[in-house]
């Protein structure tokens, strides 16, 4: 089954730098089954795709998404009623509490 991976970035992403490399171990990523992500309504949430130079709405489904701390509460609200996403919710809450960015590696 297809998987997405989410991790907390130890330092904020830098403008002009691309985050295209698949490095889930660098960010201690958790794995989330695609069946729990594919129907989420995240298209109204501001994220960045691959770099801070490309802003977008929703996840870069087949790419890398950089999730700023200010977008995390909306993301948490979108998943809060889905028990299968409790681990992701915990990761997002931790990142928000620590004012950290989250990285998402899509399919």
KOLLUM-475321 format. One record per atom (N, C-alpha, C): residue number from 1; residue in one letter; atom name; x, y, z. Coordinates in pm, 1 decimal. Example, Ala and Ser with C-alpha at 12.3 -4.5 7.8 and 13.67 -1.06 7.14 Angstrom:
BEGIN
NODE, 1, A, N, 1319.0, -569.0, 780.0
NODE, 1, A, CA, 1230.0, -450.0, 780.0
NODE, 1, A, C, 1320.0, -330.0, 780.0
NODE, 2, S, N, 1285.0, -225.0, 708.0
NODE, 2, S, CA, 1367.0, -106.0, 714.0
NODE, 2, S, C, 1290.0, 3.0, 787.0
END
This chain:
BEGIN
NODE, 1, X, N, 82.5, -118.1, 0.0
NODE, 1, X, CA, 0.0, 0.0, 0.0
NODE, 1, X, C, 87.5, 125.2, 0.0
NODE, 2, X, N, 40.3, 230.4, -64.3
NODE, 2, X, CA, 115.4, 355.5, -74.2
NODE, 2, X, C, 122.5, 425.5, 61.1
NODE, 3, X, N, 233.5, 490.6, 86.5
NODE, 3, X, CA, 258.5, 554.4, 215.9
NODE, 3, X, C, 302.3, 699.0, 199.6
NODE, 4, X, N, 269.5, 778.3, 300.8
NODE, 4, X, CA, 318.8, 914.8, 316.6
NODE, 4, X, C, 402.7, 915.2, 442.8
NODE, 5, X, N, 498.6, 1005.6, 450.2
NODE, 5, X, CA, 582.1, 1014.7, 569.2
NODE, 5, X, C, 587.6, 1159.6, 616.2
NODE, 6, X, N, 580.0, 1176.8, 747.4
NODE, 6, X, CA, 580.6, 1308.7, 809.6
NODE, 6, X, C, 685.5, 1311.8, 918.6
NODE, 7, X, N, 760.8, 1421.0, 925.1
NODE, 7, X, CA, 861.1, 1436.3, 1029.6
NODE, 7, X, C, 876.3, 1581.9, 1069.6
NODE, 8, X, N, 931.0, 1602.3, 1187.3
NODE, 8, X, CA, 956.8, 1737.2, 1237.4
NODE, 8, X, C, 1096.5, 1778.9, 1192.9
NODE, 9, X, N, 1105.7, 1898.4, 1136.3
NODE, 9, X, CA, 1234.5, 1950.2, 1089.9
NODE, 9, X, C, 1308.3, 2012.7, 1208.4
NODE, 10, X, N, 1434.5, 1973.4, 1233.7
NODE, 10, X, CA, 1509.2, 2027.6, 1347.9
NODE, 10, X, C, 1541.2, 2176.3, 1332.3
NODE, 11, X, N, 1551.0, 2221.9, 1208.5
NODE, 11, X, CA, 1571.0, 2364.1, 1181.0
NODE, 11, X, C, 1474.6, 2404.7, 1070.0
NODE, 12, X, N, 1437.0, 2530.5, 1071.6
NODE, 12, X, CA, 1343.8, 2580.8, 970.8
NODE, 12, X, C, 1407.4, 2573.6, 832.4
NODE, 13, X, N, 1325.4, 2545.9, 729.5
NODE, 13, X, CA, 1379.7, 2544.2, 593.7
NODE, 13, X, C, 1431.1, 2682.6, 554.5
NODE, 14, X, N, 1526.4, 2683.2, 463.9
NODE, 14, X, CA, 1588.7, 2807.7, 420.3
NODE, 14, X, C, 1539.4, 2847.9, 281.9
NODE, 15, X, N, 1512.3, 2975.6, 264.0
NODE, 15, X, CA, 1469.7, 3027.2, 134.0
NODE, 15, X, C, 1578.6, 2998.3, 30.4
NODE, 16, X, N, 1536.2, 2955.7, -86.7
NODE, 16, X, CA, 1629.4, 2925.2, -194.5
NODE, 16, X, C, 1679.8, 2782.1, -194.4
NODE, 17, X, N, 1657.8, 2709.7, -87.1
NODE, 17, X, CA, 1701.1, 2569.6, -79.8
NODE, 17, X, C, 1585.5, 2478.3, -116.4
NODE, 18, X, N, 1615.0, 2372.8, -192.4
NODE, 18, X, CA, 1513.5, 2273.7, -229.0
NODE, 18, X, C, 1524.3, 2154.2, -135.4
NODE, 19, X, N, 1410.1, 2094.7, -108.7
NODE, 19, X, CA, 1402.1, 1979.5, -19.7
NODE, 19, X, C, 1346.0, 1860.3, -96.9
NODE, 20, X, N, 1409.3, 1828.6, -207.6
NODE, 20, X, CA, 1363.6, 1721.8, -295.7
NODE, 20, X, C, 1413.6, 1583.4, -255.6
NODE, 21, X, N, 1520.6, 1577.3, -179.4
NODE, 21, X, CA, 1579.2, 1447.7, -143.8
NODE, 21, X, C, 1490.6, 1374.1, -44.1
NODE, 22, X, N, 1472.6, 1246.4, -68.1
NODE, 22, X, CA, 1392.3, 1160.9, 17.7
NODE, 22, X, C, 1477.7, 1118.2, 136.6
NODE, 23, X, N, 1454.6, 1181.8, 252.1
NODE, 23, X, CA, 1536.1, 1156.3, 371.1
NODE, 23, X, C, 1448.9, 1137.4, 495.5
NODE, 24, X, N, 1360.5, 1038.3, 495.8
NODE, 24, X, CA, 1271.2, 1023.1, 611.4
NODE, 24, X, C, 1344.8, 994.3, 742.0
NODE, 25, X, N, 1458.0, 925.8, 736.9
NODE, 25, X, CA, 1531.6, 895.1, 858.2
NODE, 25, X, C, 1592.3, 1020.5, 920.9
NODE, 26, X, N, 1625.6, 1119.9, 838.8
NODE, 26, X, CA, 1682.6, 1245.1, 888.6
NODE, 26, X, C, 1583.0, 1317.6, 979.3
NODE, 27, X, N, 1453.5, 1302.3, 949.6
NODE, 27, X, CA, 1349.1, 1373.4, 1022.7
NODE, 27, X, C, 1268.2, 1281.2, 1115.0
NODE, 28, X, N, 1317.6, 1160.5, 1138.3
NODE, 28, X, CA, 1246.7, 1063.2, 1223.1
NODE, 28, X, C, 1098.7, 1054.2, 1185.7
NODE, 29, X, N, 1074.1, 1031.9, 1059.2
NODE, 29, X, CA, 937.6, 1033.8, 1006.4
NODE, 29, X, C, 852.3, 918.6, 1056.6
NODE, 30, X, N, 723.4, 949.4, 1064.7
NODE, 30, X, CA, 623.7, 845.0, 1087.5
NODE, 30, X, C, 559.9, 815.4, 951.9
NODE, 31, X, N, 508.7, 696.2, 937.4
NODE, 31, X, CA, 446.6, 654.6, 812.2
NODE, 31, X, C, 295.4, 653.0, 828.8
NODE, 32, X, N, 226.9, 706.0, 727.8
NODE, 32, X, CA, 80.9, 709.7, 728.2
NODE, 32, X, C, 32.4, 649.1, 596.7
NODE, 33, X, N, -57.3, 555.4, 606.9
NODE, 33, X, CA, -112.8, 489.6, 489.0
NODE, 33, X, C, -190.0, 589.4, 403.5
NODE, 34, X, N, -172.2, 581.6, 274.2
NODE, 34, X, CA, -237.7, 673.0, 180.7
NODE, 34, X, C, -389.7, 672.4, 194.6
NODE, 35, X, N, -448.4, 559.7, 231.9
NODE, 35, X, CA, -594.2, 554.4, 241.9
NODE, 35, X, C, -648.0, 651.8, 347.0
NODE, 36, X, N, -562.0, 695.5, 439.6
NODE, 36, X, CA, -604.1, 791.7, 540.9
NODE, 36, X, C, -575.8, 936.0, 498.9
NODE, 37, X, N, -496.9, 954.3, 395.7
NODE, 37, X, CA, -458.7, 1087.9, 349.3
NODE, 37, X, C, -537.9, 1130.5, 226.4
NODE, 38, X, N, -567.6, 1035.7, 137.7
NODE, 38, X, CA, -622.6, 1068.7, 6.2
NODE, 38, X, C, -751.9, 1147.9, 8.6
NODE, 39, X, N, -835.2, 1132.9, 110.3
NODE, 39, X, CA, -963.6, 1203.1, 112.8
NODE, 39, X, C, -967.8, 1321.7, 208.1
NODE, 40, X, N, -852.9, 1358.8, 262.6
NODE, 40, X, CA, -849.8, 1474.5, 351.4
NODE, 40, X, C, -874.2, 1602.9, 274.0
NODE, 41, X, N, -945.2, 1695.2, 334.8
NODE, 41, X, CA, -969.1, 1826.8, 273.9
NODE, 41, X, C, -865.1, 1924.5, 327.8
NODE, 42, X, N, -754.3, 1934.4, 257.4
NODE, 42, X, CA, -645.6, 2022.7, 298.4
NODE, 42, X, C, -621.2, 2134.1, 197.3
NODE, 43, X, N, -706.8, 2143.9, 98.0
NODE, 43, X, CA, -685.9, 2237.8, -12.6
NODE, 43, X, C, -699.7, 2384.5, 27.7
NODE, 44, X, N, -743.4, 2411.1, 148.1
NODE, 44, X, CA, -756.7, 2548.6, 196.0
NODE, 44, X, C, -640.5, 2589.5, 287.3
NODE, 45, X, N, -547.9, 2496.9, 310.1
NODE, 45, X, CA, -436.4, 2523.0, 402.0
NODE, 45, X, C, -311.6, 2560.6, 323.2
NODE, 46, X, N, -241.7, 2664.4, 370.9
NODE, 46, X, CA, -120.1, 2712.3, 304.9
NODE, 46, X, C, 0.3, 2626.2, 343.1
NODE, 47, X, N, 64.8, 2573.1, 242.2
NODE, 47, X, CA, 186.9, 2495.3, 257.8
NODE, 47, X, C, 289.0, 2545.3, 155.7
NODE, 48, X, N, 405.4, 2484.0, 154.7
NODE, 48, X, CA, 508.2, 2510.2, 53.3
NODE, 48, X, C, 543.8, 2377.2, -10.1
NODE, 49, X, N, 572.2, 2380.1, -139.3
NODE, 49, X, CA, 602.6, 2258.3, -213.9
NODE, 49, X, C, 748.7, 2256.7, -255.3
NODE, 50, X, N, 825.9, 2168.8, -197.9
NODE, 50, X, CA, 967.4, 2142.9, -230.1
NODE, 50, X, C, 1062.2, 2253.3, -185.1
NODE, 51, X, N, 1014.2, 2377.8, -175.6
NODE, 51, X, CA, 1098.1, 2492.1, -143.2
NODE, 51, X, C, 1009.2, 2603.6, -89.7
NODE, 52, X, N, 1067.9, 2696.1, -15.7
NODE, 52, X, CA, 989.2, 2810.2, 33.2
NODE, 52, X, C, 951.9, 2905.7, -78.2
NODE, 53, X, N, 1008.1, 2884.7, -196.6
NODE, 53, X, CA, 979.5, 2970.1, -311.0
NODE, 53, X, C, 850.5, 2931.7, -383.2
NODE, 54, X, N, 791.8, 2817.8, -348.6
NODE, 54, X, CA, 668.7, 2772.1, -414.2
NODE, 54, X, C, 561.8, 2749.2, -307.9
NODE, 55, X, N, 471.3, 2846.2, -295.2
NODE, 55, X, CA, 361.2, 2828.2, -200.1
NODE, 55, X, C, 246.7, 2758.3, -271.8
NODE, 56, X, N, 170.7, 2682.9, -195.1
NODE, 56, X, CA, 58.3, 2610.7, -253.0
NODE, 56, X, C, -44.3, 2579.6, -147.1
NODE, 57, X, N, -156.7, 2532.2, -191.7
NODE, 57, X, CA, -265.0, 2490.6, -102.3
NODE, 57, X, C, -269.2, 2338.1, -102.2
NODE, 58, X, N, -275.9, 2278.8, 16.0
NODE, 58, X, CA, -279.7, 2133.5, 25.1
NODE, 58, X, C, -141.2, 2072.2, 12.7
NODE, 59, X, N, -136.6, 1941.9, 33.6
NODE, 59, X, CA, -10.5, 1868.3, 26.5
NODE, 59, X, C, 38.0, 1852.0, -117.0
NODE, 60, X, N, 168.1, 1851.0, -134.6
NODE, 60, X, CA, 227.8, 1809.8, -261.4
NODE, 60, X, C, 217.9, 1656.9, -258.4
NODE, 61, X, N, 107.2, 1606.4, -306.7
NODE, 61, X, CA, 67.7, 1467.1, -286.6
NODE, 61, X, C, 174.9, 1366.8, -329.0
NODE, 62, X, N, 242.1, 1394.9, -437.6
NODE, 62, X, CA, 347.2, 1304.2, -487.0
NODE, 62, X, C, 484.9, 1367.7, -475.0
NODE, 63, X, N, 496.0, 1465.6, -389.1
NODE, 63, X, CA, 623.2, 1534.7, -373.2
NODE, 63, X, C, 652.9, 1562.5, -227.2
NODE, 64, X, N, 723.5, 1672.8, -204.2
NODE, 64, X, CA, 762.7, 1712.4, -69.3
NODE, 64, X, C, 686.6, 1838.3, -31.1
NODE, 65, X, N, 627.9, 1835.6, 87.3
NODE, 65, X, CA, 554.5, 1950.2, 139.7
NODE, 65, X, C, 625.0, 2001.3, 263.8
NODE, 66, X, N, 641.4, 2132.2, 271.9
NODE, 66, X, CA, 695.0, 2197.0, 391.0
NODE, 66, X, C, 577.4, 2264.3, 460.4
NODE, 67, X, N, 552.8, 2226.9, 584.9
NODE, 67, X, CA, 435.4, 2272.0, 658.6
NODE, 67, X, C, 480.1, 2369.2, 766.9
NODE, 68, X, N, 445.0, 2498.5, 750.7
NODE, 68, X, CA, 487.9, 2597.9, 849.2
NODE, 68, X, C, 408.1, 2586.3, 979.6
NODE, 69, X, N, 467.4, 2628.1, 1090.1
NODE, 69, X, CA, 397.8, 2619.1, 1219.1
NODE, 69, X, C, 260.0, 2685.7, 1218.7
NODE, 70, X, N, 245.4, 2796.2, 1148.6
NODE, 70, X, CA, 117.0, 2867.3, 1149.0
NODE, 70, X, C, 6.1, 2792.9, 1075.0
NODE, 71, X, N, 39.8, 2693.3, 993.9
NODE, 71, X, CA, -60.1, 2612.0, 923.2
NODE, 71, X, C, -97.0, 2484.8, 999.7
NODE, 72, X, N, -21.4, 2452.7, 1101.6
NODE, 72, X, CA, -42.6, 2327.2, 1174.2
NODE, 72, X, C, -179.1, 2320.3, 1242.9
NODE, 73, X, N, -228.7, 2426.8, 1308.7
NODE, 73, X, CA, -360.4, 2415.1, 1372.8
NODE, 73, X, C, -472.7, 2377.3, 1275.3
NODE, 74, X, N, -469.0, 2429.7, 1154.0
NODE, 74, X, CA, -570.0, 2393.6, 1053.3
NODE, 74, X, C, -555.7, 2247.9, 1012.7
NODE, 75, X, N, -432.7, 2201.9, 999.9
NODE, 75, X, CA, -406.9, 2062.5, 964.5
NODE, 75, X, C, -460.7, 1971.7, 1075.9
NODE, 76, X, N, -431.0, 2006.4, 1200.9
NODE, 76, X, CA, -480.0, 1927.1, 1313.9
NODE, 76, X, C, -632.4, 1922.8, 1313.6
NODE, 77, X, N, -695.8, 2036.0, 1289.5
NODE, 77, X, CA, -842.6, 2040.9, 1286.2
NODE, 77, X, C, -898.2, 1948.8, 1178.4
NODE, 78, X, N, -828.5, 1938.4, 1065.1
NODE, 78, X, CA, -875.3, 1855.3, 953.7
NODE, 78, X, C, -865.8, 1706.0, 983.0
NODE, 79, X, N, -778.1, 1667.3, 1075.3
NODE, 79, X, CA, -758.8, 1524.5, 1103.2
NODE, 79, X, C, -805.2, 1483.6, 1242.1
NODE, 80, X, N, -850.1, 1577.2, 1322.8
NODE, 80, X, CA, -875.5, 1549.7, 1464.6
NODE, 80, X, C, -979.8, 1442.4, 1491.2
NODE, 81, X, N, -1072.0, 1418.8, 1399.4
NODE, 81, X, CA, -1178.1, 1318.4, 1420.4
NODE, 81, X, C, -1146.7, 1184.1, 1356.2
NODE, 82, X, N, -1022.6, 1164.5, 1313.8
NODE, 82, X, CA, -985.0, 1040.8, 1245.2
NODE, 82, X, C, -890.3, 961.3, 1335.9
NODE, 83, X, N, -942.2, 859.4, 1404.3
NODE, 83, X, CA, -858.7, 783.2, 1498.7
NODE, 83, X, C, -731.3, 725.6, 1436.5
NODE, 84, X, N, -736.7, 686.9, 1311.3
NODE, 84, X, CA, -619.5, 627.3, 1246.1
NODE, 84, X, C, -505.7, 728.5, 1229.7
NODE, 85, X, N, -535.5, 856.4, 1246.9
NODE, 85, X, CA, -433.5, 960.1, 1230.7
NODE, 85, X, C, -389.0, 1018.3, 1364.6
NODE, 86, X, N, -409.8, 944.9, 1472.5
NODE, 86, X, CA, -372.4, 995.9, 1605.5
NODE, 86, X, C, -221.3, 1017.0, 1618.9
NODE, 87, X, N, -142.4, 929.4, 1558.1
NODE, 87, X, CA, 3.5, 946.9, 1564.9
NODE, 87, X, C, 45.7, 1073.1, 1488.9
NODE, 88, X, N, -15.5, 1096.6, 1373.2
NODE, 88, X, CA, 13.8, 1218.2, 1297.2
NODE, 88, X, C, -30.6, 1341.1, 1376.1
NODE, 89, X, N, -145.7, 1333.9, 1437.6
NODE, 89, X, CA, -194.8, 1445.5, 1519.4
NODE, 89, X, C, -95.5, 1475.7, 1631.3
NODE, 90, X, N, -43.9, 1374.0, 1697.5
NODE, 90, X, CA, 54.6, 1393.8, 1805.2
NODE, 90, X, C, 181.6, 1459.9, 1753.0
NODE, 91, X, N, 228.2, 1414.4, 1636.3
NODE, 91, X, CA, 347.3, 1473.6, 1575.6
NODE, 91, X, C, 323.5, 1621.1, 1545.1
NODE, 92, X, N, 207.6, 1652.7, 1487.3
NODE, 92, X, CA, 175.1, 1791.2, 1454.6
NODE, 92, X, C, 164.2, 1876.9, 1580.3
NODE, 93, X, N, 104.2, 1824.1, 1684.7
NODE, 93, X, CA, 92.4, 1898.8, 1810.0
NODE, 93, X, C, 230.0, 1928.2, 1870.0
NODE, 94, X, N, 318.5, 1830.4, 1865.1
NODE, 94, X, CA, 454.8, 1848.8, 1916.3
NODE, 94, X, C, 526.4, 1956.9, 1836.0
NODE, 95, X, N, 516.3, 1949.2, 1703.9
NODE, 95, X, CA, 581.1, 2049.1, 1618.0
NODE, 95, X, C, 526.4, 2189.1, 1647.0
NODE, 96, X, N, 396.5, 2199.1, 1662.6
NODE, 96, X, CA, 335.1, 2329.3, 1688.1
NODE, 96, X, C, 380.6, 2385.2, 1823.5
NODE, 97, X, N, 382.7, 2300.5, 1924.7
NODE, 97, X, CA, 425.6, 2342.6, 2058.0
NODE, 97, X, C, 569.0, 2393.6, 2055.5
NODE, 98, X, N, 652.7, 2332.3, 1972.1
NODE, 98, X, CA, 794.0, 2368.8, 1963.5
NODE, 98, X, C, 821.6, 2469.9, 1851.9
NODE, 99, X, N, 715.3, 2519.8, 1785.4
NODE, 99, X, CA, 727.8, 2615.7, 1673.8
NODE, 99, X, C, 817.9, 2562.5, 1562.8
NODE, 100, X, N, 803.0, 2433.8, 1533.1
NODE, 100, X, CA, 883.9, 2369.0, 1429.9
NODE, 100, X, C, 804.0, 2349.6, 1301.6
NODE, 101, X, N, 875.8, 2338.8, 1192.9
NODE, 101, X, CA, 818.2, 2303.0, 1064.9
NODE, 101, X, C, 805.8, 2151.4, 1056.4
NODE, 102, X, N, 712.3, 2106.1, 974.1
NODE, 102, X, CA, 694.5, 1963.4, 947.5
NODE, 102, X, C, 722.2, 1940.5, 799.5
NODE, 103, X, N, 787.1, 1829.6, 769.3
NODE, 103, X, CA, 811.0, 1791.0, 630.8
NODE, 103, X, C, 726.9, 1668.9, 597.8
NODE, 104, X, N, 672.0, 1668.6, 477.9
NODE, 104, X, CA, 588.8, 1557.8, 429.5
NODE, 104, X, C, 651.3, 1503.0, 301.4
NODE, 105, X, N, 673.8, 1373.9, 298.8
NODE, 105, X, CA, 718.7, 1306.1, 178.1
NODE, 105, X, C, 598.9, 1231.2, 123.0
NODE, 106, X, N, 551.9, 1273.4, 5.3
NODE, 106, X, CA, 435.7, 1210.1, -55.7
NODE, 106, X, C, 470.7, 1080.1, -124.3
NODE, 107, X, N, 372.0, 1031.6, -199.8
NODE, 107, X, CA, 385.4, 900.5, -265.4
NODE, 107, X, C, 509.1, 888.0, -349.5
END
